C-alpha cells in the first residue's frame, strides 16, 4: 500500500517540477517556452483521442471485468490463449506506446502475466496501416516473413519473461 502511495505521489511531484520549470523559464522571458508550450499543445491535441479510447477501455475493464476474469484469460493458467490475445492485441493496437501503459499496468494488477504484457508491447512493432507501404518497398514475401519474425520474437520475449519471473 505504501509503495502505491509513493508511486502516485512521485507523479504529482514530477508534474509540479515540470510546471515550476516552465514558470521559471517564462518569468525569465525565454522565447523557447512559447515554442515548447505550442509543441506540447500539438502533441496533446494529437493524442487526446487515443487517451479517451484508453480511458474508455480502462473504465470498461474496471466496471465489467473482475480480477478473476483477467486471471482466467491472461493469468498464469491462460496458456497459448493468453499469448494469442496479447499478440493480437499488440498488433491491432494503435497510437503511441505510452498511451497503453496505464491499461497494461491495470491488467497486471488484476492478475495478467508479465510475459503477456511483454508480448503485447513487443507485438506493437507490427503496424498494420504501414504494411502496404512496406509491401511496396520490400514485397509481400519479405513483409510477411518479417512480420512473422516480429510476432515470434514477441512470443519468445514473453515466454522468457515468464520463465525469469521478473
WOWOVEN-V506594 format. One record per backbone hydrogen bond with DSSP energy under -1.0 kcal/mol. CO is the residue of the C=O (numbers start at 1). NH is the residue of the N-H. Records with the same first field share a line. If there is no record, write none. Layout:
CO=NH + NH
//
This chain:
1=5
2=6
3=7
4=8
5=9
6=10
7=11
8=12
9=13
10=14
11=15
12=16
13=17
14=18
15=19
16=20
17=21
18=22
19=23
20=24
21=25
22=26
23=27
24=28
25=30
26=29
31=35
32=36
33=37
34=38
35=39
36=40
37=41
38=42
39=43
40=44
41=45
42=46
43=47
44=48
47=51
48=52
49=53
50=54
51=55
52=56
53=57
54=58
55=59
56=60
57=61
58=62
59=63
60=64
61=65
66=70
67=71
68=72
69=73
70=74
71=75
74=113
75=78
79=83
80=84
81=85
82=86
83=87
84=88
85=89
86=90
87=91
88=92
89=93
96=99
97=100
100=104
101=105
102=106
103=107
104=108
105=109
106=110
107=112
108=111
113=117
114=118
115=119
116=120
117=121
118=122
119=123
122=125
123=126
127=130
128=131
130=134
131=135
132=136
133=137
134=138
135=139
139=143
140=144
141=145
142=146
143=147
144=148
145=149
146=150
147=151
148=152
149=153
150=154
151=155
152=156
153=157
154=158
155=159
156=160
157=161
158=162
159=163
160=164
161=165 + 166
//
